[in-house]
Amino acid sequence: MLERIEAEFRDPLGRVLARSLFGQAEPALVREALTAFCAEELGSAPAELRFFRMSVGAVFGLLLEDGRTVVVKLHLARERPDRLACVRRVQQQLADAGFPCPRPIGKPGTVLGLPATVEEYIGGGQERDAHEPEVRRVMAHTLAHLVRLTDRLDDLEGLGEGWVPHGADGLWGEPHNALFDFEATAAGAEWIDELAASAATGSQAGRLVAGHTDWSVKHFRFRGLDVHVIYDWDSLRLESEPSIVAGAAVHFPYTEAFDVPRVASLDELRAFVAEYEEQRSAAFAPVERDAIWAHAVRALAYTARCEHARDATGRMPKGSYREALAQFGEELLS
């Protein structure tokens, strides 16, 4: 277990993420704190570390000594415990309704001062390429099903207190993790910022809904075309429906499992919205549809800005969000 954690901390990018999460804490201290948390909160210490990843938080897949396999996630300190408690309540209700998400275990706690949550581990299933139209359609229909389910729930206000990519001025707030420094890489990104600012003025319409804001195929596992499980439920947010749908329509193909574009094409983006609408109780009003396209440009621009923060050379690699934003960002706003 310690060796796996040490290896992630030694990785150049891992060092940046580890420092943003754990400060100066060494891998041995992380292991000790995690072991103590599991023993106290779950009644069983870890026997084996199945996987460990860091990005927006740190995720540990653990086989416990009592035979259970669980997932422990340590969240950035900015996460509010009451928001995480709301996420857990909604996630439990979704699981009870048969929606393909893991069941939460216990209540949010802390590890090394960081908010910590636990859920059951659901393995199995296959990763799919969401550029396949039938996979895209399933993802769009499943998102609509999720929104219908959360529409029936109460006390969702706490979901609106989480991280958002945009600041009060319509541009950027704090990036989602420490790998991206927007202020230090502003040069050359002016065209991205201009499109994002233009999109912000047209993105106000739509009712508030609770949805998963990282609706990308990397979080899905399938059995055939049936969704086996969807991960990353701390991405639940209370946002406008156009924002939820647009973010999914832009990012649904994102995966590192296949050598395919990580961004939707313009035709795929529009198809996703239409397929979501097939399962909606009513067609989007024209003002809502305009808001979807504006939010799509904001979503493209945010991820393009992340790409630029890691490569400020001005390149636009094929299949990148920068290329997509340059190709059809203005068209979506017209």
C-alpha positions in Angstrom: 0.0 0.0 0.0 2.7 2.5 1.0 4.7 1.7 -2.2 1.7 2.6 -4.4 1.1 5.9 -2.6 4.9 6.7 -2.8 4.9 6.1 -6.5 2.1 8.6 -7.1 3.8 11.2 -4.9 7.0 10.8 -6.9 5.3 11.4 -10.3 5.9 15.0 -11.4 2.3 15.8 -11.8 1.4 13.7 -8.7 3.7 15.8 -6.6 1.8 19.0 -7.6 -1.5 17.4 -6.8 -0.3 15.8 -3.6 1.0 19.1 -2.3 -2.3 20.8 -3.1 -4.1 18.1 -1.1 -1.8 17.0 1.7 0.6 19.9 2.0 3.9 18.6 3.4 2.4 15.3 4.6 4.6 12.3 3.6 3.1 9.1 2.0 3.6 7.2 5.3 1.5 9.7 7.2 -1.3 9.5 4.5 -1.3 5.7 4.9 -1.4 5.9 8.7 -4.3 8.4 8.7 -6.3 6.4 6.1 -5.8 3.2 8.0 -7.0 4.8 11.2 -10.0 6.3 9.5 -11.1 2.9 8.1 -10.6 1.2 11.4 -12.6 3.8 13.2 -15.3 4.6 10.7 -15.7 1.3 8.9 -14.7 -1.1 11.6 -12.0 -2.7 9.5 -8.5 -1.7 8.4 -7.3 -1.8 4.8 -5.7 -5.1 3.7 -4.9 -4.0 0.2 -4.8 -0.9 -2.0 -6.5 -1.8 -5.2 -6.1 1.7 -6.9 -5.1 5.2 -6.0 -5.6 8.3 -8.1 -5.3 12.1 -7.5 -7.1 14.9 -9.4 -9.9 16.8 -7.8 -9.2 15.0 -4.5 -7.6 11.6 -3.9 -9.4 8.3 -4.5 -8.4 5.1 -2.8 -9.9 1.7 -3.7 -9.4 -0.5 -0.7 -9.9 -4.1 0.1 -10.7 -4.2 3.9 -9.6 -6.9 6.2 -13.3 -8.0 6.6 -13.5 -8.7 2.9 -15.4 -5.6 1.8 -14.1 -3.4 -1.1 -14.8 0.3 -0.7 -13.8 3.6 -2.2 -12.6 6.3 0.1 -12.3 9.8 -1.4 -10.5 12.7 0.2 -11.8 16.0 -1.1 -10.1 19.4 -1.4 -10.4 21.5 1.7 -12.7 23.9 -0.2 -15.5 21.2 -0.1 -18.2 22.0 2.5 -19.2 19.1 4.7 -22.8 20.0 4.5 -22.7 19.9 0.7 -21.1 16.5 0.8 -23.8 15.4 3.2 -26.4 16.6 0.7 -24.6 14.7 -2.1 -24.7 11.5 0.0 -28.4 11.8 0.7 -29.2 12.3 -3.0 -26.8 9.5 -4.0 -28.5 7.1 -1.6 -31.9 8.0 -2.9 -30.8 7.5 -6.5 -29.3 4.1 -5.6 -32.6 3.2 -3.8 -34.5 4.1 -7.0 -32.3 1.7 -9.0 -30.1 4.3 -10.7 -26.6 2.9 -11.5 -24.5 4.7 -8.9 -22.6 3.3 -5.9 -24.3 3.4 -2.5 -22.6 5.8 0.0 -21.4 4.3 3.3 -21.6 6.2 6.5 -21.4 10.0 6.9 -18.7 12.3 5.7 -15.6 12.4 8.0 -12.1 13.8 7.9 -8.6 12.5 7.1 -5.7 14.8 7.7 -8.1 17.6 7.9 -9.6 16.9 4.5 -13.3 16.0 4.0 -13.6 12.2 3.4 -16.4 10.1 2.0 -16.9 6.4 1.5 -19.0 4.4 -1.0 -19.3 0.8 -2.1 -17.1 -0.3 -4.9 -18.9 -1.5 -8.0 -16.5 -3.1 -10.5 -17.0 -4.9 -13.7 -18.5 -3.6 -16.9 -16.7 -2.3 -20.0 -15.5 1.1 -21.1 -17.1 2.3 -24.4 -16.3 4.9 -27.1 -19.0 7.5 -26.8 -18.4 8.7 -30.4 -20.5 5.6 -31.2 -24.0 7.1 -31.7 -25.8 4.4 -29.7 -23.5 5.0 -26.7 -24.0 8.8 -27.0 -27.8 8.2 -27.1 -27.7 6.0 -24.0 -25.7 8.7 -22.1 -28.1 11.5 -23.1 -31.2 9.4 -22.2 -29.6 8.4 -18.8 -28.9 12.1 -18.0 -32.5 12.9 -18.7 -33.6 10.0 -16.4 -31.3 11.4 -13.7 -32.9 14.8 -13.9 -36.4 13.3 -13.7 -35.4 11.4 -10.6 -33.8 14.4 -8.8 -36.9 16.5 -9.7 -38.8 14.4 -7.3 -36.4 15.0 -4.4 -36.5 17.8 -1.7 -33.8 19.7 0.1 -31.4 20.0 -2.8 -30.2 23.6 -2.0 -27.0 22.3 -0.5 -25.9 21.0 -4.0 -25.6 24.6 -5.1 -22.7 25.4 -2.8 -19.9 23.6 -4.6 -17.1 24.5 -6.9 -17.9 26.2 -10.2 -15.5 27.1 -13.0 -16.6 30.7 -13.5 -16.0 33.7 -11.3 -18.3 36.5 -10.4 -17.2 38.4 -13.5 -18.3 35.6 -15.8 -14.7 34.5 -16.5 -12.7 32.1 -14.4 -12.7 31.2 -10.8 -10.3 28.8 -9.1 -9.4 26.0 -11.6 -10.6 22.5 -10.6 -7.2 21.3 -9.5 -3.7 22.5 -8.9 -2.3 21.5 -12.4 -3.8 24.6 -14.0 -2.7 28.2 -13.3 -4.8 30.5 -15.4 -3.3 33.7 -14.2 0.3 32.6 -15.0 -0.8 31.5 -18.5 -3.0 34.3 -19.5 -0.8 35.4 -22.5 -2.1 33.9 -25.7 -5.4 32.8 -24.2 -7.2 36.2 -24.8 -9.3 34.7 -27.6 -10.5 32.0 -25.3 -11.4 34.5 -22.6 -13.2 36.7 -25.1 -15.5 33.9 -26.3 -16.2 32.9 -22.7 -17.1 36.4 -21.8 -19.4 36.7 -24.8 -21.1 33.4 -23.9 -21.7 34.5 -20.3 -24.1 37.2 -21.3 -26.5 34.7 -23.0 -26.5 31.9 -20.5 -29.1 33.0 -17.9 -32.2 31.0 -18.9 -33.5 27.7 -17.6 -34.8 26.1 -14.4 -32.6 24.8 -11.6 -32.0 21.0 -11.6 -29.7 18.6 -9.8 -27.4 16.9 -12.2 -24.0 15.3 -12.6 -21.6 17.9 -13.9 -18.8 15.6 -15.2 -21.0 13.5 -17.5 -18.1 12.0 -19.4 -17.8 8.5 -20.6 -14.7 7.9 -18.5 -17.0 7.7 -15.5 -19.3 5.1 -17.2 -19.1 1.3 -17.3 -21.4 -0.6 -19.6 -22.7 -4.1 -20.1 -23.5 -4.0 -23.8 -25.5 -0.8 -24.1 -26.8 -1.0 -20.5 -25.2 1.4 -18.1 -23.6 -0.8 -15.4 -22.3 2.0 -13.1 -21.5 5.7 -13.1 -18.8 7.1 -10.9 -17.8 10.5 -9.4 -20.9 11.6 -7.6 -19.4 14.5 -5.8 -19.9 16.1 -9.2 -23.6 16.5 -8.3 -24.6 20.2 -8.6 -27.7 22.3 -8.5 -27.4 24.3 -11.7 -29.6 25.5 -14.6 -30.8 22.7 -16.9 -29.1 24.3 -19.9 -25.8 24.4 -18.1 -26.1 20.7 -17.1 -27.1 19.6 -20.6 -24.5 21.7 -22.3 -21.6 20.5 -20.1 -22.6 16.9 -20.9 -23.0 17.6 -24.6 -19.5 19.0 -24.8 -17.7 16.5 -22.6 -19.5 13.2 -22.9 -16.9 11.6 -25.2 -14.0 12.4 -22.8 -12.0 9.2 -22.1 -8.4 8.2 -21.9 -9.2 4.5 -22.7 -9.3 5.0 -26.4 -7.3 7.1 -29.0 -10.3 9.2 -29.9 -11.1 12.9 -29.7 -12.0 13.9 -26.2 -14.4 16.6 -27.2 -17.7 16.3 -29.1 -17.9 17.5 -32.7 -20.6 20.2 -33.4 -22.9 17.5 -34.9 -22.4 15.2 -31.9 -23.0 18.1 -29.5 -26.3 19.0 -31.2 -27.3 15.3 -31.4 -26.7 14.9 -27.7 -29.0 17.8 -26.9 -31.7 16.5 -29.2 -31.5 13.0 -27.7 -31.7 14.4 -24.2 -34.8 16.4 -25.3 -36.4 13.1 -26.5 -36.6 12.0 -22.9 -37.6 15.4 -21.5 -41.2 16.2 -20.6 -41.3 19.1 -23.1 -39.2 20.6 -25.8 -36.7 23.3 -24.8 -38.0 26.8 -25.4 -36.0 28.9 -27.8 -34.5 30.9 -25.0 -33.4 27.7 -23.2 -31.9 26.4 -26.4 -29.9 29.6 -26.9 -28.7 29.2 -23.3 -27.6 25.7 -24.0 -25.4 26.9 -26.8 -24.0 29.7 -24.7 -23.2 27.3 -21.8 -21.6 24.9 -24.4 -19.2 27.7 -25.4 -18.4 28.4 -21.8 -17.7 24.7 -21.2 -15.5 24.5 -24.3 -13.7 27.6 -23.3 -13.0 26.4 -19.7 -11.4 23.1 -20.9 -9.6 25.0 -23.7 -8.2 27.2 -21.0 -7.0 24.2 -19.1 -5.3 22.9 -22.2 -3.6 26.2 -22.7 -2.5 26.3 -19.1 -0.6 23.0 -19.7 0.6 24.1 -23.3 0.8 27.8 -23.8 2.4 27.5 -27.2 -0.7 28.4 -29.1 -1.0 25.0 -30.7 -4.5 23.6 -31.5 -4.0 19.8 -31.6 -6.5 17.8 -33.6 -9.4 16.7 -31.4 -8.6 19.3 -28.7 -11.0 21.6 -27.0 -9.0 24.6 -28.4 -9.6 23.3 -31.9 -13.3 22.8 -31.3 -13.7 26.2 -29.7 -12.0 27.9 -32.6 -14.0 25.9 -35.2 -17.5 26.4 -33.9 -17.5 28.5 -30.8 -18.7 31.6 -32.6 -21.2 29.6 -34.6 -22.9 28.4 -31.5 -23.3 32.0 -30.3 -24.6 33.3 -33.6 
